[in-house]
Amino acid sequence: MIVGTILLTKSNKYVDELGVLPKRPRHDKELLAGLIHSGRVSEEAYSMLPPSLQRLVFVDTVLPNTPITIRELAKADLLIVSRSSEDFVGGKTFRLDGFKCLVKDKKVEIWISIK
C-alpha cells in the first residue's frame, strides 16, 4: 500500500499563484518526516525535499514507494491530508475526486483511493 501526505488549504490548494506553499500546521513536518523515513523516492521527489528530509530517504529510480510529487500523491492508495488554517483565492488545486474521506478531524484527514 502506498501512503502519502499532503498539505492543503481549506479549498484544496497546495500552492498559491506564486508557487508558495500554505502555512504549515505544527504537526505537519513531523508527520511528513515520519512517513518518509527510510522510504524510496523518485529523483524528482528527492530534489523537492529540503536537505533535512533528503537525509531520511533513498533515491530509487525503479521502484519508488514514497509519494512526494503531486502526480505521485494522486496515485497513492491512502492519503493523509493536513489542512492549513489559511486559504488561497488562486493557485493550484489538488483533486480529491479519486479519493473517499474516511476520517476528518482538526489536525488530519485520511482519504482512501477509490480508483
C-alpha positions as CSV (number, residue, x, y, z in Angstrom):
1,M,0.0,0.0,0.0
2,I,1.3,3.4,-1.0
3,V,0.7,6.1,1.7
4,G,1.3,9.8,1.2
5,T,0.7,13.0,2.9
6,I,-0.1,16.5,1.6
7,L,-0.6,19.9,3.0
8,L,-3.7,21.7,1.6
9,T,-5.7,24.8,2.2
10,K,-9.3,24.8,3.1
11,S,-10.2,24.8,-0.6
12,N,-7.7,22.0,-1.5
13,K,-4.9,24.3,-2.9
14,Y,-1.4,23.1,-2.5
15,V,0.4,26.2,-3.7
16,D,-0.7,29.8,-4.4
17,E,-0.3,31.6,-7.8
18,L,3.3,32.3,-7.0
19,G,4.1,28.7,-6.1
20,V,4.2,29.4,-2.3
21,L,3.1,26.5,0.0
22,P,0.3,27.1,2.5
23,K,1.2,27.9,6.1
24,R,2.2,24.6,7.7
25,P,0.5,23.5,11.0
26,R,2.9,22.5,13.7
27,H,2.4,18.7,13.3
28,D,2.9,18.7,9.5
29,K,6.7,18.5,9.1
30,E,7.0,15.8,11.8
31,L,4.2,13.8,10.1
32,L,5.9,14.0,6.7
33,A,9.3,13.0,8.2
34,G,7.7,10.0,10.0
35,L,6.0,8.8,6.8
36,I,9.0,9.2,4.5
37,H,11.7,7.8,6.9
38,S,13.7,5.1,5.1
39,G,11.4,5.4,2.1
40,R,12.4,5.2,-1.6
41,V,11.6,8.3,-3.6
42,S,11.9,9.3,-7.2
43,E,14.7,11.7,-8.3
44,E,12.1,14.4,-8.9
45,A,10.7,13.9,-5.4
46,Y,14.2,13.9,-3.8
47,S,15.0,17.3,-5.5
48,M,11.9,18.8,-4.0
49,L,12.7,17.9,-0.4
50,P,14.7,20.2,1.9
51,P,18.1,18.8,3.0
52,S,16.8,17.8,6.4
53,L,14.3,15.4,4.8
54,Q,16.6,14.3,2.0
55,R,18.7,12.6,4.7
56,L,15.8,10.4,5.6
57,V,15.1,8.8,2.2
58,F,16.8,6.9,-0.6
59,V,16.5,7.6,-4.3
60,D,15.1,4.7,-6.3
61,T,14.5,5.2,-10.0
62,V,13.0,1.7,-10.4
63,L,10.5,1.2,-7.5
64,P,10.0,4.4,-5.5
65,N,7.4,3.7,-2.8
66,T,7.1,7.1,-1.1
67,P,5.0,9.6,-3.0
68,I,6.1,13.2,-2.8
69,T,5.3,14.9,-6.1
70,I,1.7,15.8,-6.9
71,R,1.5,13.2,-9.6
72,E,2.8,10.5,-7.2
73,L,0.4,11.6,-4.5
74,A,-2.6,11.5,-6.9
75,K,-1.8,7.7,-7.3
76,A,-1.5,7.0,-3.5
77,D,-3.7,4.3,-2.0
78,L,-4.0,6.2,1.2
79,L,-3.6,9.9,1.6
80,I,-3.2,11.8,4.9
81,V,-4.2,15.4,4.4
82,S,-3.0,18.2,6.8
83,R,-5.1,21.4,6.5
84,S,-3.6,24.9,6.6
85,S,-5.5,27.5,8.5
86,E,-5.2,29.8,5.5
87,D,-6.8,29.7,2.1
88,F,-5.8,30.9,-1.4
89,V,-8.0,32.6,-3.9
90,G,-5.8,31.4,-6.8
91,G,-3.2,28.7,-7.0
92,K,-3.2,25.0,-7.9
93,T,-5.9,22.6,-6.6
94,F,-5.3,19.0,-5.6
95,R,-8.2,16.9,-6.9
96,L,-9.6,14.6,-4.3
97,D,-12.3,13.2,-6.5
98,G,-10.4,10.0,-6.9
99,F,-10.4,9.5,-3.1
100,K,-13.0,9.0,-0.4
101,C,-12.7,10.6,3.0
102,L,-12.6,8.1,5.9
103,V,-11.6,10.3,8.8
104,K,-11.7,14.0,9.3
105,D,-10.6,15.8,12.4
106,K,-9.0,19.1,13.4
107,K,-5.4,18.0,12.6
108,V,-5.6,15.4,9.8
109,E,-7.9,13.8,7.3
110,I,-7.5,10.2,6.0
111,W,-8.5,9.6,2.4
112,I,-8.6,6.3,0.6
113,S,-8.3,5.8,-3.2
114,I,-11.4,4.8,-5.0
115,K,-9.8,4.3,-8.4
